[in-house]
Amino acid sequence: MRRRYHWWLGAILFVLVVRAVSLPTYPLTDTTEARYGEVARVMAVSGNWITPQLVPGEPFWAKPPLSFWQGSISITLFGVSELSLRLPAFVNMLLVMLSVYGFTLRVVGREQAAISTFVLATTVVGFVTAGSVMTDSAMLISTTLAMVSFWFAMTSDQQRWGYFFFIALALGFLAKGPVALVMSGVPLVLWILVERQWATVVKRLPIVEGTAVFALIAFPWFLLAEIRTPGFLEYFFIGEHLQRYLDSGWKGDLYGTAHEEPRGTIWLFAVTAFFPWSIIIVGWILRQVVKMPLGFVSSVRSLSSLTRYLLLWCLWPMIFFSFAGNILPSYVLSGLPALAILVAMACHQSVKPLWLILPGLIIPVIVCLASPLGLLNTLNERSQSALITDIRQQYPDTPIVYLRKVPHSARFYTQGNVMVIPDLQRLRSSSAPLNRAVIVSKGSTLSTPNKAPYLLTLIAQDTKHFAYYYDDTADMTVNAPQTIRPELQ
């Protein structure tokens, strides 16, 4: 038993090393990572910790500030880099793993604690979240602490767990808004109803004091944000939450597009997000049903209070988002810790549980082989990092101008020093016309409503974008064979 425990710990360490080493090896990708990374960078540079901004002077109302605060602190301490921006997510996931380990160790056992931590770290969604610049890891640590604290508040006489519960809820509110309360609160209410624990809740939770603590932590920033930028509360609570949930094709998104999917798709997302353990779980359930159909039904009815707690915690994200068509795979994330504990409890009953280390190593091994498999090339293609580097090596001081739309990664890798124009005519018709610039266009064909020719020399390109050097002062006859002209429409 002791040797098995050490094997699980060794596997966990291997996974963490692989993920940590991978953090600086690829650029921030569009759109999510680069967008949130740029918001954190602007916050650190501007010193404005109240109003998140994607473009200086323009408020970014889509998300609360907790993850941006984490990114900005990391930038302030370690400088602007992929590693500094991904480090908070890695630390958040480490805290989640420690919380799950401590919870499982206390309520189940030591080996199950190690197995649950390994499962947590080796799912697709867990491994990716541990190094992605997103708001999800900040919410995950909050909801995990809330669920762990609530259980200990209900099963122990230590009142501090009740206060930890309300603090965790407040942090979740600052990480993602009301959805954090929904992901934690609803499964808890359902468990209380099933277990008839209302009296225990009233007795052991500091409801009045805890609510005050929650309000003192969570509400000030929202009030300040509304004072600084009126209209924020309406857009964030009504638009980003209510309308996004109810309307699959919501058109009010100021910062992107709706992620419209058929209702119920979240269950397919869950199978992918929880891979490879989702496949193992489905196989185990089918085996139990085929082996002992009546016994399986009987065992479901006789589930322990802890198992019901974990099942509600695990399944609630999929149940809730089954009725939404505007979803992403990461929406299942808050149920991951409970799934990991349930898998550990089931795996511990296996005759040879160590064999289950092998499927858990699938994702880390794929990451180790990312370069020969071409995965790094795929990630590089989703970022403007290489293109911006190529441009700056040739023209370090020349303005960079994007036609029509600037990818978020272009803003990040130019440190915000990038312009956008609707067409080439604006180069000459603006109040401050540009004589020289690097023009970046998506696609190799340019168009302009102006019939005057433009001297454009192709200097760099990636799979989607082409960069041209523009010099309005050059002799139009010089180097003509090396130049191209945009298509005139």
Phi, psi and omega in degrees: 000316181297319180294321178298318179301317181292327175297318179295319178297319177298320178295319178298315180299318178300315180297317180295320178296316179300315182292320180296317181294329183284342189304315182268007191271354180216154187284166172293129187259154174278146001257332192296304185300311183294322180296308182290328175296321179290323176299316178295320180295314179298321178298316181294320182287318185281334185077007178268101184265004180263313185253104173300141181222132173273320173242129181309129180094350180243115183295144176253102189268000190288330186220152173291178195266352193305311181292328177290323175299317179298314180296319181293320176298317180296319177296318180298323182278321191239359181089173182275117178196167175298320181296314182295327181280332179272343183300317179302321178295321179295317179294318177303316181291325175300318179295322176297315180298317178296321179296315179294319179298311181297319179297311183293322178300320184282324187257344182235293182171169186291313181294320177298326178297317179292319180295316181298321178295319178295315179299315179304316186280343189250001170289159178302311184290326178291315181295316181294315182297332182292358179207028181246140179279088180219171176273351189292323182293325178294321177290323183298315180295326180292310181292326178295313178297324179296313182292320178294314182296320180297316180299315180292328177295325181281336188246004178224170180262008182273112185291341182301330180296327176296319177292320176302323180300311182290325176296318179297319177299319180296318178295321176297322178296322177283341180274320187217351180094204185301334182299330178295323178290322179294317182294330179265315190290316185295312178298329177293315179298318179298319179295319179299319179295314181295318184270354181055057186250021183300320181296321179293322179299311181298324183285320192253345177265130175282075191299311183292308181295320180295320177297321177296318178298316178303312183296319181294328180276316191272322192281325185305316182297318181297321178292317178296321180297320179291322178295317181290319184226086182304138182106348182299311185300318179296313181295316186290311185280317182278312184283298187293339182249296186293306183291323178297324180287317186279328187249109182299324182255036184308126184261002185270005181294119181278348190232010180178212179230161178291146179260073189285127178220153175300143180298137184097351181297339183301331179291324174292321176300322181295319178300318179289315184295324183267007177299143005271356188288335176297322178293318179296320180296313179300316179297320180294317180297314179299320180296318180293321180294315180292321184289313182218078184301315180289321179294325179294316179298319179296320181292326177296319181292333184258026181297147178287164178300320178296316181296319177297321177300313181292321179296316178296318178299316184288315189275339186302318178303318180291321178297312183298313184275000172295336182263006178246142177256354182255085192223164175227157179302329182291351181292346179274357193299323185295341177272355185298314181302318179294319178300318181298319180291319178297318178298319180297320179295322179286319182295327182297337179278352180289150180293320181233074185294337181297334178299337182285354172294326185300309178297331179292341180271000182301308183294312178301321180293320176300320179295320177299330181259019185301319182292306179295334179279352179085008182291326178295323177297321179297318179293320179297327180291342180264016181219152177269007185304307183295320180295316179297318178299316179298317180296314183292331176294328181270320183225080187294334186245002183278135178301141176255127184234126176261142176275125172073309185213137178257120174299148182299325180294331176293320176297317183293312186280352170259005183058033179084359182271069181215148180243163176223136178227151182285332180200170184294335182301329181294342177299328184254336187266352181289163180296336176231080185297146179266127176275328179225142178192162169257118182262126179246127182233143174279112187099160185270353182255123177259158177219151179207141176284351181272136182274355179287142180286155177232133179273111183231126180247123179292124183241339182197160178197157168234201186290337184236332187245146180235133181250130181238140173272127181247128179223103183284348182265352184286155176290124185296344183265350183279136177056032182305320180297339182264003183250161174230157178241145180291154174292131182266121182238000000 
